[in-house]
Amino acid sequence: MSDVYVVGVDMIKFGRFPERTVPDLGAEAALMALDDCGLTIQDMEALYCGNLGQASGMVGQRLLQQIGQTGMPVVNCANACATGATAFREAWTSIKAGLYDLTLAVGVEQMGKGLLGGGGGGSGIPKEGLLGSGTMPAVFAEAGQEHARQYGTTFEQFAKVSVKNHHHSTMNPKAMYQIETPLDTVMNSEMISYPNTKLMCSVNVDGSAAAVLASEKKVKELGLMSRAVKVRASVLTSDPWQERDLVMPDVNSCTRNAAAAAYEMAGIGPEDIDLVELHDCFATAEILHYENLGLCGDGEAGRMIDDGEVALGGRIPVNVSGGLLSKGHPLGATGIANIYEVSTHLRGEAGGRQVEGARFGMTHVIGLGSACGIHILEKVA
């Protein structure tokens, strides 16, 4: 089986574009990724398109109507917040299987403003309560409070995640927000679901990102190895069955399982990772995922944020892009936007936010329901 490389990758600046369509946004990122490696849509052998809001709307095909209908196979993916990562993984899998040498993965979402609620349906009175507890802020507030119960994690430690990520975003011209948010500002902003204030919740934005993947043979044939990034691991998991309290959703197990599988596939450990883009849908989630990804031991996440280990310049910088809290979280695009961020650092092209000497980077997304996608990328040139 061939090794697989990212040879072109890019994303649009995240924001709100009510005057544009979903295929239009996706087409822009696709062309940017193709331009990044000097290829055209006619060179692509398959397209994998991730979008959640129009999951039944053939977004991939409509995107090609704008940039070139070549007759290639198109697969449209929807997998909650792991949608973009799923599209990327399908593009990777098809090359790994020997079906294609060049594939295109696109993630796109148009969200606008408003509260992101729980997915799916149901009737009757929910077991977990009567008001708001099925919404994502409440789900991750519960998870944070459970971490606080077990390990003594404080409101201030959770809030420091937002301070860090907003600071990182000031160095990312493609982030939705590029503003400092001091600790007292974060802690005193509108309370959404304790301990998550408004500035500790991810930003609903419109956005798109795309990546061109290639087999090793094709990378060498095209002379693209100098900026290629190797995909050392690609893993997708769902919830395992386990005896547990079903009142509170499990936001940890599928990430822990995916991380273990990814490290094994890559042949490295968490100590080898130089930077991480993880799913900080809420500040509480980032704290949990330090431990779920093996970046520290259980109960040590609060210390990590206090000691600055996860800030730019620290032991293992996390969400140097600004993360979902400040860069923004267009659901279908996030997984590939994370690939863009890590690839940019591995290429040494991240400017003022560059993680110096980065060789290995990890991306992580989780969609409740659940789906967890993890990728480990390697600098090769």
Secondary structure, DSSP 8 states (H G I E B T S, - for coil): ---EEEEEEEE---B--TTS-HHHHHHHHHHHHHHHHT--GGG-SEEEEE-STTTTS-HHHHHHHHH------EEEE--GGGHHHHHHHHHHHHHHTTS-SEEEEEEEE---SS-----S---S--TT-SSSTTSHHHHHHHHHHHHHHHH---HHHHHHHHHHHHHHHTT-TTSS------HHHHHHS-EEETTEEGGGB----BEEEEEEEEEHHHHHHHT-GGG-EEEEEEEEEE-------TTS---SHHHHHHHHHHHHHHT--GGG--EEE---SBHHHHHHHHHHTTSS-TT-HHHHHHHTTTSTTSSS-B-TT-HHHHT---TTTHHHHHHHHHHHHHTT--GGG--TT--EEEEEEEETTTEEEEEEEEE--
